[in-house]
Amino acid sequence: MRWILLPFVFFAAMPAHAADSAAELAAQLPRAYSGSFRWHASSELQIVTMAFDAVTERDAETVEALGSGVYDVSGTITNIKVRLEIRLPKLFVELWESGAENSDTFTTDGSHVGRLSPDLKRIDAIWTTAKDGQTGTLSLTARP
């Protein structure tokens, strides 16, 4: 029996892990994401984009990204400020929103808690409103 070794198959099958340290993560984190948000009690899909202007290593296990975001809810646009915290080694994320413009009904009283994928291309998190416990799902994919 002959064995044919195909190195590219071996590497393609290995799980991707883009960053082993906070410094690597800060350097490699994509600066823009887009996707959607949906309240669990609603069928309305909100289109979301976020861009991070400043990404810094806070300590050996924590990266902080600051930037802005836009929510499009059926044509109603709301601009926000965002702060993302990523904790190694599990890539846990918490995302806070503030400064909602152009909306009296947009809530920033809470945070998104979830995970960043090992390849840094997806953020999946659950929003929980602090005041009343309402929840929703945020799903973002890195933009080129």
C-alpha positions as CSV (number, residue, x, y, z in Angstrom):
1,M,0.0,0.0,0.0
2,R,1.3,3.5,-0.9
3,W,0.6,6.5,1.2
4,I,0.4,9.9,-0.4
5,L,1.0,12.8,2.0
6,L,-0.9,16.0,1.2
7,P,0.3,18.6,3.7
8,F,-2.4,21.1,2.7
9,V,-5.1,18.7,3.7
10,F,-3.5,18.3,7.1
11,F,-3.4,22.1,7.7
12,A,-6.9,22.6,6.3
13,A,-8.3,20.1,8.9
14,M,-6.6,21.8,11.8
15,P,-8.8,24.2,13.8
16,A,-7.9,27.9,13.2
17,H,-6.6,29.9,16.2
18,A,-5.4,33.3,15.1
19,A,-4.1,34.7,18.4
20,D,-2.4,33.2,21.4
21,S,-1.7,36.5,23.3
22,A,-3.5,39.7,23.9
23,A,-0.9,41.5,21.7
24,E,-1.5,39.1,18.8
25,L,-5.2,39.4,19.2
26,A,-5.1,43.3,19.2
27,A,-3.0,43.2,16.1
28,Q,-5.1,40.6,14.2
29,L,-8.7,41.6,15.3
30,P,-10.7,42.7,12.2
31,R,-11.6,46.3,12.4
32,A,-15.1,46.0,11.0
33,Y,-18.1,43.6,11.4
34,S,-21.6,43.4,10.0
35,G,-24.6,41.2,10.6
36,S,-27.8,41.3,12.5
37,F,-29.6,41.6,15.8
38,R,-33.0,40.2,16.7
39,W,-34.9,40.6,20.0
40,H,-36.1,37.1,21.2
41,A,-39.6,38.4,21.5
42,S,-39.7,39.8,18.0
43,S,-39.4,38.6,14.4
44,E,-38.0,41.9,13.2
45,L,-34.4,41.6,12.0
46,Q,-32.1,44.6,12.6
47,I,-29.1,45.1,10.3
48,V,-25.9,46.0,12.3
49,T,-22.5,47.3,11.3
50,M,-19.6,48.1,13.7
51,A,-16.2,49.5,13.1
52,F,-13.4,49.7,15.7
53,D,-11.0,52.7,15.5
54,A,-8.9,51.8,18.5
55,V,-7.8,48.3,19.6
56,T,-5.5,48.0,22.6
57,E,-4.1,45.3,24.8
58,R,-5.3,46.1,28.3
59,D,-3.4,43.3,30.1
60,A,-2.0,39.9,29.3
61,E,-5.5,38.4,28.8
62,T,-7.7,41.3,27.8
63,V,-8.1,43.3,24.6
64,E,-10.4,46.4,24.3
65,A,-11.8,47.8,21.1
66,L,-13.5,51.1,20.8
67,G,-15.5,52.3,17.9
68,S,-19.0,53.0,16.5
69,G,-21.9,51.1,15.1
70,V,-25.1,51.6,13.1
71,Y,-28.4,49.8,13.5
72,D,-30.8,49.8,10.6
73,V,-34.3,48.8,11.8
74,S,-36.7,48.9,8.8
75,G,-35.0,52.0,7.4
76,T,-34.6,53.8,10.8
77,I,-30.9,54.4,11.4
78,T,-29.4,54.6,14.8
79,N,-25.8,55.5,15.4
80,I,-24.0,54.3,18.5
81,K,-20.7,54.1,20.2
82,V,-19.4,50.7,21.1
83,R,-16.8,49.2,23.5
84,L,-15.8,45.5,23.0
85,E,-13.8,43.6,25.6
86,I,-12.3,40.2,24.6
87,R,-10.8,37.9,27.2
88,L,-8.3,35.2,26.5
89,P,-7.9,32.2,26.3
90,K,-11.5,31.4,25.6
91,L,-12.2,34.5,23.5
92,F,-15.2,35.5,25.7
93,V,-16.6,38.9,24.6
94,E,-18.7,41.6,26.2
95,L,-19.9,44.5,24.1
96,W,-21.5,47.7,25.5
97,E,-23.3,50.3,23.4
98,S,-23.8,53.9,24.3
99,G,-24.8,57.3,22.9
100,A,-27.7,56.2,20.7
101,E,-28.5,59.0,18.2
102,N,-31.7,59.6,16.4
103,S,-33.8,57.2,18.5
104,D,-35.8,57.6,21.7
105,T,-36.6,53.9,21.9
106,F,-33.1,52.4,21.4
107,T,-31.9,50.8,24.6
108,T,-28.2,50.8,25.7
109,D,-29.0,49.6,29.3
110,G,-27.3,46.3,29.2
111,S,-24.6,44.4,27.2
112,H,-24.0,41.6,24.7
113,V,-22.1,38.6,26.2
114,G,-20.8,35.8,24.0
115,R,-17.8,34.5,22.1
116,L,-15.4,35.5,19.3
117,S,-14.6,32.6,17.0
118,P,-11.1,31.2,17.0
119,D,-10.4,32.6,13.5
120,L,-11.7,36.1,14.8
121,K,-14.3,36.2,12.0
122,R,-17.5,35.8,14.0
123,I,-19.0,37.4,17.1
124,D,-22.1,35.6,18.5
125,A,-23.6,37.1,21.6
126,I,-26.8,37.5,23.7
127,W,-27.9,41.0,24.7
128,T,-29.6,41.3,28.1
129,T,-31.3,44.5,29.1
130,A,-30.3,45.3,32.7
131,K,-33.7,47.0,33.6
132,D,-36.1,44.3,32.5
133,G,-34.0,41.2,31.4
134,Q,-35.2,41.3,27.7
135,T,-32.8,39.4,25.5
136,G,-31.8,39.2,21.9
137,T,-29.2,37.6,19.6
138,L,-26.3,39.5,17.9
139,S,-24.5,37.7,15.1
140,L,-21.6,39.5,13.3
141,T,-19.2,38.5,10.6
142,A,-15.9,40.3,9.9
143,R,-15.9,42.5,6.9
144,P,-12.9,42.7,4.5
